[in-house]
């Protein structure tokens, strides 16, 4: 499983890099190759506009990578900041911040993202904004809980007693202890961001034509399931294996970074 | 004991096989018609969506119909002009009675059109605001007296006739229609079922939005008939299936690119010409359109009595398009925004147009919006370019409503805010040849094509062919062949 996960993730990163370096023509319409089967000219076949599916899968990998990484970083930053402030200070600040968090938590994430994309208009930037708007909540809850418990630790109290500033305590004495748990959370959120991006693009609210995204490609491919099954299979299997690999990677990291469980195993 | 069991083991499959092979007549079973969008409103005074209008043609009868050249011809009544503002209609003898048993008379016609005038929320009411009075002459004859001269008045009388007594009772025609058409209403729960009066043949309309699912239902025998809203690849796929028949025919529904004539760039004639020369319509039709799709040059096709077969088609000449843009003094690449709905085929067409226009120095940005937002923005004039189709247009009055200076929404459909005094004069004179030539030259619309119509059906369905405007009139004569259930 570890090998599968690493292989798929390796391919994904390779695809992202290849998409950048190679001179791909994934948007070139060729009306003579509409829904062409895989061949030497088109290794993965051609889509409903005669565009090379391989080139578009590579381009789509890049889009999913950018969206996943940017959204994960932004949501983590917002979520960890909110969680640290709430957990460290407690009291009124905690109450206010957590109530705001609860309001966002009450919204069904994908629905809010759809509403947001519908108001702001479709497009990659708006898609990322919509996903950021709802994605930070889980980090905030997680960080807040951990920070509250770490706040009472001896080393934090010691730092406080010698006059360390709150910002320093948060960044130097609490945050490092949170990092392993946040890395695991980030890997899971990467997978859910990619699914959300694919879903929004599938609904036509994400990446706009002619740019490639796996979700949008899947939407188009489903229409031609009967006449060109290779199209839906290639895109579907790519998306499924990547999400599976990221989730397995998350499990692996959790096992490695979670000291308690690794001690128990020994 | 074992012997009995063995006997049972051998006998049971044989019995099952014999029962399974019994010829089962499918003659009287309902014809299941899978459609992309279910009808919304079966009251002809309110219906505007294509599915409702097509179903209403089966349930109700109209005073006026159209022939193959879209000329108005007598439906259930013939007419004569008694002066510029007076039309006399005489109902045919021996008309079919209403489905509730009452006979159709001039009173019902009067009641239908008077009720229409009194319905403020009816989208058709404005069409009949010109009626001053409706006078009954006798049981079969009545006169429409108009406020103003309208030479096309007869061709507007295409609203299905309702029984007077039920109108008075404010009957719910929306959900329980009563007309005197070939089909009577049977039930409408999740699916709408109609029954043919002559032979009791039922037709059930099943809404299946996804085209692939619709095709799968036809192939599995869960539907008998499909028409329209199918990508050409699926039609070609069905042509290869032995139990499915596919019929295609020329269409008359006009697809076009609408331009905003108030946009400073698109107001330039040369830019519009460049757009027309930047699209390879024939290549597009050959690659991704249904068979029998043909190039269009005007809203009404050449076979229409107001059609113009002499218009010279704009061909794909990207170099000329680029030259025209340079002559117009616009910076290349020319950036334009093209709005369309999220419908997959529409986005597909937009992407092809984008690729073709790139060669002419036009950078087309596609914005696919959900239907409600898209259509609202088109009506408000918030666009540079958009793509739509005119469906079921019969009368040349459409040219006034779409291009006349006084027909800017909400008064008409001049969504591009086009104003051309020379054209207005031609419209007033109803010189349709000059009108179509002027529009073709000025290009407030970039003409695309008339999409072919296609229907697919199981082998046992006979007597059904798609029609140019996509109507379902052949359901009146459709038959299930005698045979076995597949």
Boltz contact constraints between the chains, C-beta under 6 A:
constraints:
  - contact:
      token1: [A, 29]
      token2: [B, 352]
      max_distance: 6.0
  - contact:
      token1: [A, 29]
      token2: [B, 355]
      max_distance: 6.0
  - contact:
      token1: [A, 31]
      token2: [B, 283]
      max_distance: 6.0
  - contact:
      token1: [A, 31]
      token2: [B, 287]
      max_distance: 6.0
  - contact:
      token1: [A, 34]
      token2: [B, 287]
      max_distance: 6.0
  - contact:
      token1: [A, 49]
      token2: [B, 351]
      max_distance: 6.0
  - contact:
      token1: [A, 204]
      token2: [B, 342]
      max_distance: 6.0
  - contact:
      token1: [A, 204]
      token2: [B, 368]
      max_distance: 6.0
  - contact:
      token1: [A, 209]
      token2: [B, 347]
      max_distance: 6.0
  - contact:
      token1: [A, 209]
      token2: [B, 351]
      max_distance: 6.0
  - contact:
      token1: [A, 209]
      token2: [B, 366]
      max_distance: 6.0
  - contact:
      token1: [A, 210]
      token2: [B, 351]
      max_distance: 6.0
  - contact:
      token1: [A, 223]
      token2: [B, 344]
      max_distance: 6.0
  - contact:
      token1: [A, 224]
      token2: [B, 233]
      max_distance: 6.0
  - contact:
      token1: [A, 225]
      token2: [B, 212]
      max_distance: 6.0
  - contact:
      token1: [A, 226]
      token2: [B, 237]
      max_distance: 6.0
  - contact:
      token1: [A, 227]
      token2: [B, 233]
      max_distance: 6.0
  - contact:
      token1: [A, 227]
      token2: [B, 237]
      max_distance: 6.0
